Amino acid sequence: MEIKQLKYFIEVAKREHLSDAALELNIAQSAISRQITLLEKELQVTLFNREGRNIHITEEGQQLFSEATKIIEQLDNTVRLFHNQSETEHYIIRIGYVESYITQVLTLLIQSFENESTSIIQPILMEEDDIFAALLTDKIDIAFTAMSDELKQHRSLKVSPLFEETFHVYVPKDDPITMATNPPLVQFSNKSIYELYPLPTKIRQALVKTTKTPIQTITHPQLAEYILSKSRGYIVTASYHLLTKNLQKWEKISLEHTALKRTICQVVRLDNRKHDLQFLLELIDKLLSRSTTYH
């Protein structure tokens, strides 16, 4: 039994007329007659009594009509469900992003976009190593992540640099390093180093490789300020993370001159056709494509 046979049968049963059903279905009358004959042979029943050019549905035909109608309705509902899901997906733009300055402006970006578009943004915080695969498998539509050769070399992706993310270090006020100009990271090797919030993996690796010093993680600015006030170590963090100014107890030193930096870029598949995606890309360029000033 095939779906098309049930559809042909339903149309003939409604009209009890082959030529009218053929006209409705836009197929040859002989094709309908052949499929109904095959259906009768398979079910081993007579679905219509034929009297010359006239046909009348049988009791068995009435039973099949009831069941076939339910089957086709369920089929149509299932198709409609998946079509609706596909349509909904077209209006959801998923942004995968790594912890960076992006987190500071993501709310503004989402609000600005959704105020002008019928699409919505779904933000997804991700690990840097997972971004590439997520883009290629359509789990995300746009990525905010660190620039890499793997991204740049993939022909299906468009990679657009946005800004350079840098880092700085807070040191106790009386530490001799405050007198140095652009101190190299190796000068931190005999100091206790804390990261205020986890540093990006590659940035942390570069710091450890140079200083040869274990790095401890803290996640609260007040704890960082206490460590500095007691001269117990240095605090390294991204340039957009700022501690309360206290010129009597600590100073901030930029690390822009060191290897601790990365380029944050926007990545999108070239074949992505989500609704208003281009508008979102233009908005991203307007809000983020610059040398970022941290506040």
C-alpha positions as CSV (number, residue, x, y, z in Angstrom):
1,M,0.0,0.0,0.0
2,E,1.4,3.4,-1.0
3,I,0.5,6.9,0.1
4,K,-0.4,7.9,-3.4
5,Q,-2.9,5.0,-3.7
6,L,-4.7,6.2,-0.5
7,K,-4.8,9.8,-1.8
8,Y,-6.2,8.6,-5.2
9,F,-8.7,6.4,-3.4
10,I,-9.9,9.3,-1.1
11,E,-10.5,11.6,-4.0
12,V,-12.5,9.0,-5.9
13,A,-14.5,8.1,-2.8
14,K,-15.4,11.7,-2.1
15,R,-16.8,12.1,-5.6
16,E,-17.7,8.5,-6.7
17,H,-16.5,9.7,-10.1
18,L,-13.2,8.8,-11.7
19,S,-13.0,11.7,-14.2
20,D,-13.7,14.3,-11.5
21,A,-11.1,12.8,-9.3
22,A,-8.6,12.8,-12.2
23,L,-9.3,16.4,-12.9
24,E,-8.7,17.3,-9.2
25,L,-5.5,15.4,-9.0
26,N,-4.3,16.5,-12.5
27,I,-3.4,13.0,-13.6
28,A,-4.8,10.6,-16.1
29,Q,-8.0,8.7,-15.3
30,S,-6.4,5.4,-16.3
31,A,-3.6,6.0,-13.7
32,I,-6.1,6.4,-10.9
33,S,-8.1,3.3,-12.0
34,R,-4.9,1.2,-12.1
35,Q,-3.8,2.3,-8.6
36,I,-7.2,1.5,-7.1
37,T,-7.3,-1.9,-8.8
38,L,-3.8,-2.6,-7.2
39,L,-5.2,-1.4,-3.9
40,E,-8.2,-3.8,-4.1
41,K,-5.9,-6.7,-5.0
42,E,-3.6,-6.0,-2.0
43,L,-6.5,-5.7,0.4
44,Q,-8.5,-8.5,-1.2
45,V,-11.7,-6.4,-1.2
46,T,-13.9,-4.5,-3.6
47,L,-13.8,-0.8,-2.9
48,F,-16.2,0.3,-5.6
49,N,-19.1,-1.3,-7.4
50,R,-19.0,-0.3,-11.1
51,E,-22.1,0.1,-13.1
52,G,-21.1,1.3,-16.6
53,R,-19.5,4.6,-16.2
54,N,-20.9,5.0,-12.7
55,I,-19.1,3.8,-9.5
56,H,-20.4,3.5,-5.9
57,I,-18.3,3.0,-2.8
58,T,-18.8,-0.3,-1.0
59,E,-19.1,-0.9,2.7
60,E,-15.4,-2.0,2.7
61,G,-14.6,1.1,0.8
62,Q,-16.3,3.2,3.5
63,Q,-14.2,1.5,6.1
64,L,-11.0,2.2,4.2
65,F,-12.1,5.8,3.5
66,S,-12.4,6.4,7.3
67,E,-8.9,4.9,8.0
68,A,-7.2,6.4,5.0
69,T,-8.5,9.9,5.8
70,K,-6.9,9.6,9.3
71,I,-3.6,8.4,7.8
72,I,-3.4,11.3,5.3
73,E,-4.3,13.8,7.9
74,Q,-1.6,12.5,10.2
75,L,0.9,12.6,7.4
76,D,0.0,16.2,6.5
77,N,0.3,17.2,10.2
78,T,3.7,15.6,10.4
79,V,4.9,17.4,7.2
80,R,3.5,20.7,8.5
81,L,5.3,20.2,11.8
82,F,8.7,19.8,10.2
83,H,8.0,22.7,7.8
84,N,7.1,24.9,10.7
85,Q,10.3,23.9,12.6
86,S,12.4,24.6,9.5
87,E,10.7,28.0,9.2
88,T,11.3,28.8,12.9
89,E,15.0,27.8,12.5
90,H,15.4,30.2,9.7
91,Y,14.6,33.0,12.2
92,I,17.0,31.9,14.9
93,I,20.6,33.1,14.6
94,R,23.0,31.2,17.0
95,I,26.1,33.1,18.0
96,G,28.9,31.0,19.5
97,Y,31.4,33.1,21.4
98,V,34.5,32.7,23.6
99,E,34.9,34.6,26.9
100,S,36.3,37.9,25.7
101,Y,35.4,41.6,25.5
102,I,32.5,40.3,23.4
103,T,30.7,39.4,26.6
104,Q,30.7,43.1,27.5
105,V,28.8,44.2,24.4
106,L,26.8,41.1,23.5
107,T,23.6,42.4,25.2
108,L,23.8,45.7,23.3
109,L,24.3,43.8,20.1
110,I,21.3,41.5,20.7
111,Q,19.1,44.3,21.7
112,S,20.0,46.5,18.8
113,F,19.5,43.7,16.3
114,E,16.2,42.4,17.7
115,N,14.7,45.9,17.9
116,E,15.0,46.0,14.1
117,S,14.6,42.4,13.0
118,T,12.0,39.6,13.2
119,S,14.8,37.1,13.9
120,I,16.2,36.4,17.3
121,I,19.7,35.7,18.5
122,Q,20.6,32.8,20.7
123,P,24.0,33.3,22.4
124,I,26.1,30.3,23.3
125,L,29.3,30.5,25.3
126,M,31.8,28.0,24.0
127,E,35.3,26.7,24.4
128,E,37.7,28.0,21.7
129,D,38.5,24.5,20.5
130,D,34.8,23.7,19.8
131,I,34.0,26.7,17.7
132,F,35.4,25.4,14.3
133,A,33.5,22.2,14.4
134,A,30.3,24.0,15.5
135,L,30.5,26.3,12.5
136,L,31.0,23.5,10.0
137,T,28.1,21.4,11.3
138,D,25.7,24.4,11.5
139,K,25.3,24.3,15.2
140,I,26.1,28.0,15.2
141,D,25.7,30.6,12.5
142,I,28.3,33.2,13.7
143,A,31.4,32.8,15.9
144,F,33.3,35.3,17.9
145,T,36.6,33.7,18.6
146,A,40.4,34.1,18.4
147,M,41.9,34.3,14.9
148,S,43.7,31.1,13.9
149,D,45.3,29.7,10.7
150,E,42.7,26.9,10.7
151,L,39.9,29.4,10.4
152,K,41.6,31.6,7.8
153,Q,42.5,28.7,5.5
154,H,39.0,27.1,5.4
155,R,37.4,28.1,2.1
156,S,33.8,27.8,3.3
157,L,34.2,30.4,6.0
158,K,34.4,34.2,5.9
159,V,36.7,35.5,8.7
160,S,36.7,39.2,9.6
161,P,39.1,40.6,12.2
162,L,37.3,42.8,14.8
163,F,39.7,44.0,17.4
164,E,42.9,43.0,19.3
165,E,42.4,41.9,22.8
166,T,45.2,42.7,25.2
167,F,46.0,42.1,28.9
168,H,47.4,43.9,31.8
169,V,48.9,43.2,35.2
170,Y,48.2,44.8,38.6
171,V,51.2,44.9,40.9
172,P,51.7,46.2,44.5
173,K,52.6,49.9,44.6
174,D,56.0,49.4,46.3
175,D,57.1,46.6,43.9
176,P,60.3,47.6,41.9
177,I,58.7,46.5,38.6
178,T,56.6,49.6,38.7
179,M,59.7,51.6,37.8
180,A,60.3,49.5,34.6
181,T,59.2,50.5,31.1
182,N,57.5,47.7,29.3
183,P,58.8,45.0,31.6
184,P,59.2,41.6,29.9
185,L,57.2,38.7,31.3
186,V,60.3,36.9,32.5
187,Q,60.6,39.5,35.2
188,F,57.4,37.9,36.8
189,S,59.1,34.5,37.2
190,N,59.9,34.9,40.9
191,K,56.5,36.3,41.8
192,S,53.1,34.7,42.7
193,I,50.8,35.2,39.8
194,Y,47.0,35.1,39.9
195,E,44.6,35.3,37.0
196,L,41.5,37.3,37.7
197,Y,39.0,35.0,35.9
198,P,40.4,32.2,33.8
199,L,42.7,33.4,31.0
200,P,42.2,32.1,27.5
201,T,44.0,28.8,27.2
202,K,46.6,29.9,24.7
203,I,47.3,33.2,26.6
204,R,47.7,31.2,29.9
205,Q,50.1,28.8,28.1
206,A,52.2,31.7,26.8
207,L,52.4,33.2,30.2
208,V,53.4,30.0,31.9
209,K,55.9,29.2,29.2
210,T,57.7,32.5,29.7
211,T,57.5,33.0,33.5
212,K,57.8,29.3,34.5
213,T,55.6,30.2,37.4
214,P,52.4,28.4,38.5
215,I,49.3,30.5,38.1
216,Q,46.5,30.5,40.6
217,T,42.9,31.4,39.6
218,I,40.6,33.8,41.5
219,T,37.2,35.0,40.4
220,H,36.4,38.0,42.5
221,P,37.8,41.5,42.2
222,Q,37.7,42.1,46.0
223,L,40.0,39.1,46.5
224,A,42.4,40.4,43.9
225,E,42.5,43.8,45.6
226,Y,43.2,42.1,49.0
227,I,46.1,40.1,47.5
228,L,47.6,43.3,46.1
229,S,47.1,45.3,49.3
230,K,49.1,42.7,51.1
231,S,51.8,42.5,48.4
232,R,51.2,38.8,47.9
233,G,51.4,38.6,44.2
234,Y,50.5,40.0,40.7
235,I,47.1,39.9,39.2
236,V,46.9,39.3,35.4
237,T,43.7,39.8,33.6
238,A,42.1,41.0,30.3
239,S,42.2,44.7,29.7
240,Y,38.4,45.0,30.0
241,H,38.5,43.8,33.6
242,L,39.4,46.7,35.9
243,L,40.0,46.8,39.6
244,T,39.0,49.8,41.7
245,K,41.7,52.5,41.4
246,N,44.0,52.6,44.4
247,L,47.2,54.5,43.6
248,Q,48.4,54.1,47.1
249,K,48.4,50.3,47.1
250,W,48.7,49.1,43.5
251,E,49.3,50.0,39.9
252,K,48.2,48.7,36.5
253,I,50.9,47.9,33.9
254,S,49.9,47.2,30.3
255,L,51.1,44.0,28.7
256,E,50.4,45.1,25.1
257,H,54.2,44.9,24.4
258,T,54.2,41.2,25.3
259,A,53.0,38.0,23.5
260,L,49.8,38.2,25.7
261,K,47.4,39.3,23.0
262,R,45.0,37.9,20.5
263,T,42.9,39.0,17.6
264,I,39.2,38.4,18.0
265,C,37.4,37.8,14.8
266,Q,33.9,37.2,13.4
267,V,33.4,34.0,11.4
268,V,30.4,32.9,9.3
269,R,29.8,30.2,6.7
270,L,29.7,31.7,3.2
271,D,26.6,29.6,2.4
272,N,24.5,30.7,5.4
273,R,21.2,32.2,4.3
274,K,19.5,32.8,7.7
275,H,16.9,35.6,7.7
276,D,18.5,39.0,8.4
277,L,22.0,37.5,8.8
278,Q,23.5,40.1,6.6
279,F,21.9,42.9,8.6
280,L,23.4,41.4,11.8
281,L,26.9,41.2,10.2
282,E,26.6,44.9,9.2
283,L,25.6,45.7,12.8
284,I,28.5,43.7,14.2
285,D,30.9,45.6,11.9
286,K,29.4,48.9,13.1
287,L,29.6,48.1,16.8
288,L,32.8,46.0,17.0
289,S,35.0,46.3,14.0
290,R,37.6,48.7,15.5
291,S,40.4,48.9,17.9
292,T,38.4,48.5,21.0
293,T,38.6,51.0,23.8
294,Y,38.0,49.4,27.2
295,H,36.1,51.2,29.8
